[in-house]
């Protein structure tokens, strides 16, 4: 009796997994987001669309019935944006992953250019811009070289990345500014970064979002979480090879400047800034390193290194 030989069916993984976290969003926003993904020049087998319903009061699946099996919806208990993205990464099967917030959209024409470059160049990370941002493209380089030369745009929605880079890297749950912790660590793992300059993402600034919410308790948490990320990344620099450590130290310095500016802009009086400066000093992060990373950073580092300069900065940024 002869053994039966069944033909093997080659199963190719999708090119891109789109991870769409949602929490209590209007159905029309979610559908607009999904429609922008399905409008891309990708074959059905080239894409995986994962909608992560992070415990919405009305299940997101109710507005997705018309998409059939084009969209996979995963519902979980509310755990926040980081938890939703982590679930998406754990469920992803694509070669690349793209995060798209459920109230935003991809811009099909510009994103189509990104797909063409992704297919032709196969980088570990492909960066693009949000709609309205300056379109500047850069040569391909590894992530360490990129971070040593350029300011990093940390938003996790502003790039595609190869899923194999992840390893055990995940978003820290329960904090704001989780992108600031995730993106630099991911980029240090990338052997090739392609910065396209394409304006491929429509970010919709909503009232009550993390950046627009002015409630004092929220502002305090936002500043505390950013400071915690700064401290965490600074500790990480101590355990990296020299080139990677230098790259991450640049990012830490930029984030420290941003933290000081946010403290000036979002809190009243000098007390909060004085306390922050003392904590930064205790951890070796103040004064800021006097490097010429950018003209704005260079000027800020000089001004912020003295009491008179800090007073000037506080007057300048509280008036405007």
VOGU-3710 file (C-alpha; in Angstrom, 3 decimals, decimal comma):
1> xxxxxxxxxx> 0,000/0,000/0,000  1,513/3,274/-1,093  1,546/6,296/1,189  -0,568/9,142/-0,072  1,309/12,367/-0,781  -0,709/15,501/-0,344  0,457/18,628/-2,128  1,847/21,197/0,268  0,065/24,519/0,254  2,408/27,459/0,663
11> xxxxxxxxxx> 0,929/29,902/3,154  2,437/33,342/2,897  2,219/35,754/5,789  0,631/39,141/5,106  2,981/41,967/4,230  1,454/44,340/6,801  -0,611/43,878/9,931  -2,570/47,034/10,739  -3,281/47,264/14,478  -6,225/49,570/15,229
21> xxxxxxxxxx> -6,861/50,155/18,967  -10,336/51,497/19,811  -12,018/52,616/22,993  -15,450/54,285/23,058  -15,043/55,835/19,606  -17,948/56,762/17,307  -18,573/54,047/14,743  -18,172/56,464/11,830  -14,636/57,328/12,944  -13,659/53,670/13,167
31> xxxxxxxxxx> -15,181/52,909/9,756  -13,375/55,874/8,189  -10,124/54,507/9,604  -10,804/50,992/8,287  -11,871/52,321/4,882  -8,584/54,227/4,565  -6,695/50,963/5,173  -8,774/48,930/2,728  -8,263/51,640/0,081  -4,528/50,924/-0,023
41> xxxxxxxxxx> -3,032/49,086/-3,018  -2,640/45,811/-1,149  -4,083/42,464/-2,110  -6,331/40,878/0,456  -3,672/38,310/1,357  -1,089/41,086/1,786  -2,876/42,723/4,698  -4,204/41,788/8,116  -6,472/44,305/9,831  -6,727/43,804/13,600
51> xxxxxxxxxx> -9,180/45,998/15,491  -8,533/45,790/19,233  -11,651/46,760/21,186  -10,241/47,801/24,551  -13,450/47,274/26,521  -15,666/49,843/24,808  -19,105/50,304/26,370  -20,658/49,430/23,002  -18,743/46,563/21,354  -16,839/47,772/18,311
61> xxxxxxxxxx> -17,851/44,635/16,429  -21,350/46,116/16,009  -20,034/48,677/13,504  -17,762/46,220/11,686  -20,281/43,656/10,488  -20,240/45,023/6,945  -16,553/44,215/6,510  -16,938/40,460/6,889  -13,640/38,643/7,301  -11,672/41,610/5,916
71> xxxxxxxxxx> -11,326/42,774/9,516  -10,577/40,769/12,668  -11,953/42,239/15,878  -10,506/41,285/19,267  -12,372/42,446/22,368  -10,672/42,640/25,760  -11,177/44,244/29,151  -10,153/47,876/29,275  -6,417/48,120/29,852  -5,442/51,282/28,009
81> xxxxxxxxxx> -3,703/52,008/24,723  -0,518/50,121/25,585  -2,433/46,957/26,460  -4,442/47,176/23,216  -1,319/47,629/21,103  0,425/44,767/22,900  -2,521/42,498/22,139  -2,309/43,560/18,503  1,392/42,735/18,320  0,803/39,348/19,936
91> xxxxxxxxxx> -1,926/38,553/17,367  -0,077/39,983/14,350  1,092/37,663/11,587  2,380/40,237/9,088  5,993/40,798/8,140  5,493/44,437/9,166  3,277/46,125/11,742  1,550/49,495/11,434  -0,348/51,114/14,309  -3,319/53,273/13,345
101> xxxxxxxxxx> -5,354/54,923/16,088  -9,050/54,255/15,584  -9,913/57,948/15,218  -7,200/58,626/12,610  -6,765/57,666/8,953  -4,058/56,702/6,504  -3,725/58,847/3,373  -3,912/56,254/0,573  -1,964/58,128/-2,121  1,048/58,946/0,062
111> xxxxxxxxxx> 0,897/55,638/1,924  0,922/53,843/-1,440  4,389/55,353/-2,015  5,467/53,910/1,334  4,224/50,465/0,300  6,173/50,629/-2,962  9,363/51,541/-1,085  8,666/48,849/1,509  8,443/46,217/-1,217  11,485/47,430/-3,156
121> xxxxxxxxxx> 13,868/48,216/-0,281  12,612/45,933/2,539  13,910/48,123/5,412  13,555/47,157/9,052  11,730/50,435/9,695  10,038/52,821/7,273  9,263/56,304/8,578  6,782/58,837/7,245  5,218/62,109/8,313  1,832/63,195/9,563
131> xxxxxxxxxx> -0,257/65,360/7,275  1,014/68,944/7,384  4,514/68,104/8,641  7,623/69,048/6,694  8,451/66,480/4,013  12,158/65,685/4,444  13,545/62,372/3,216  16,871/60,953/4,412  19,299/58,262/3,239  18,956/54,713/4,528
141> xxxxxxxxxx> 21,007/54,015/7,675  20,810/51,861/10,768  18,691/52,981/13,702  21,657/53,875/15,901  23,113/56,188/13,242  19,683/57,740/12,676  19,223/58,546/16,363  22,734/60,003/16,620  22,083/62,387/13,705  18,417/63,329/13,833
151> xxxxxxxxxx> 15,625/64,180/16,210  13,329/61,217/16,730  9,584/61,442/16,155  8,430/58,930/18,729  4,775/58,460/17,747  4,206/54,738/17,170  1,812/55,586/14,332  4,537/57,339/12,311  6,315/54,263/10,993  6,100/50,676/9,810
161> xxxxxxxxxx> 8,427/48,186/11,460  9,498/44,619/10,867  7,727/42,351/13,375  10,870/40,286/13,903  12,528/43,294/15,591  10,232/43,034/18,593  11,541/40,098/20,562  10,153/40,729/24,053  9,803/44,501/23,575  6,309/45,736/24,409
171> xxxxxxxxxx> 4,627/48,987/25,422  4,714/49,772/29,131  1,161/49,515/30,401  -0,475/52,069/32,664  1,555/55,119/31,642  1,187/58,064/29,291  3,973/58,788/26,766  4,383/55,061/26,205  5,603/55,779/22,643  8,588/57,681/24,058
181> xxxxxxxxxx> 9,749/54,529/25,832  8,972/52,105/22,990  10,161/53,804/19,805  13,828/54,519/20,651  14,332/50,964/21,907  12,787/49,601/18,710  14,895/51,843/16,491  18,138/50,737/18,144  17,304/47,208/16,937  16,878/48,273/13,293
191> xxxxxxxxxx> 19,683/47,512/10,828  18,058/49,693/8,149  15,807/52,747/8,565  14,211/54,384/5,540  12,874/57,894/6,235  10,582/58,594/3,300  9,346/62,112/4,020  5,879/61,072/2,774  2,930/62,720/4,551  0,954/59,485/4,844
201> xxxxxxxxxx> -1,018/59,768/8,109  -3,968/61,983/9,026  -3,800/62,648/12,766  -7,045/64,103/14,112  -6,482/66,206/17,212  -9,516/65,581/19,462  -10,616/67,588/22,472  -9,924/65,714/25,707  -6,971/63,817/24,234  -3,726/63,280/26,149
211> xxxxxxxxxx> -2,174/66,439/24,712  -5,229/68,698/25,006  -6,552/67,634/28,422  -5,853/70,462/30,928  -7,208/68,899/34,134  -4,535/69,456/36,868  -4,508/65,795/37,913  -4,028/64,728/34,291  -1,249/67,286/33,769  0,521/66,019/36,892
221> xxxxxxxxxx> 0,302/62,420/35,675  1,462/63,381/32,196  4,549/65,147/33,535  5,302/62,401/36,073  5,066/59,684/33,409  7,324/61,575/31,007  9,870/62,048/33,786  9,714/58,321/34,579  10,390/57,519/30,904  13,376/59,890/30,894
231> xxxxxxxxxx> 14,814/58,167/33,963  14,182/54,706/32,521  15,873/55,482/29,203  18,786/57,138/30,988  19,380/53,969/33,015  19,227/51,939/29,814  22,098/53,970/28,308  24,381/52,551/30,985  23,975/49,003/29,653  24,372/49,601/25,906
241> xxxxxxxxxx> 27,406/49,519/23,611  29,061/52,905/23,106  27,424/53,907/19,818  23,932/52,913/20,947  24,453/54,607/24,296  25,416/57,870/22,560  22,350/57,638/20,337  20,003/57,065/23,250  21,666/59,804/25,337  20,787/62,285/22,614
251> xxxxxxxxxx> 17,169/61,191/22,867  17,246/61,429/26,662  18,583/64,987/26,432  15,856/65,988/23,966  13,169/64,441/26,153  14,574/66,197/29,204  14,335/69,517/27,363  10,743/68,705/26,381  9,938/67,794/29,986  11,288/71,099/31,246
261> xxxxxxxxxx> 9,318/73,009/28,613  6,117/71,106/29,409  6,595/71,849/33,102  6,946/75,568/32,333  3,947/75,635/30,007  1,553/73,425/31,966  2,181/74,390/35,584  1,874/77,750/37,317  4,690/79,346/39,291  8,353/78,415/39,606
271> xxxxxxxxxx> 8,057/75,761/42,311  7,344/72,809/40,020  10,231/73,728/37,730  12,635/74,162/40,654  11,693/70,761/42,047  12,111/69,132/38,628  15,521/70,724/38,106  16,672/69,406/41,483  15,527/65,871/40,671  17,248/66,051/37,282
281> xxxxxxxxxx> 20,412/67,332/38,934  20,350/64,476/41,446  20,231/62,006/38,555  22,988/63,675/36,525  20,585/65,014/33,880  20,941/68,710/34,664  22,449/70,900/33,351  21,694/69,576/29,883  24,749/68,381/27,931  26,101/71,319/25,857
291> xxxxxxxxxx> 25,925/69,585/22,487  24,824/71,134/19,213  22,115/68,566/18,484  19,899/71,272/16,970  20,008/75,084/17,166  16,928/75,067/19,429  18,442/72,472/21,752  21,782/74,279/21,884  20,138/77,587/22,833  17,869/75,950/25,417
301> xxxxxxxxxx> 20,732/74,049/27,051  22,692/77,295/27,449  19,770/79,312/28,827  18,498/76,598/31,160  21,877/76,090/32,830  21,501/79,188/35,048  18,812/80,599/37,346  18,551/83,767/35,288  18,181/81,729/32,109  15,483/79,557/33,683
311> xxxxxxxxxx> 13,620/82,688/34,783  13,828/84,060/31,245  12,522/80,794/29,785  9,674/80,673/32,299  8,645/84,246/31,465  8,945/83,606/27,724  6,910/80,391/27,578  4,213/81,410/30,046  3,543/84,608/28,090  3,293/82,933/24,673
//
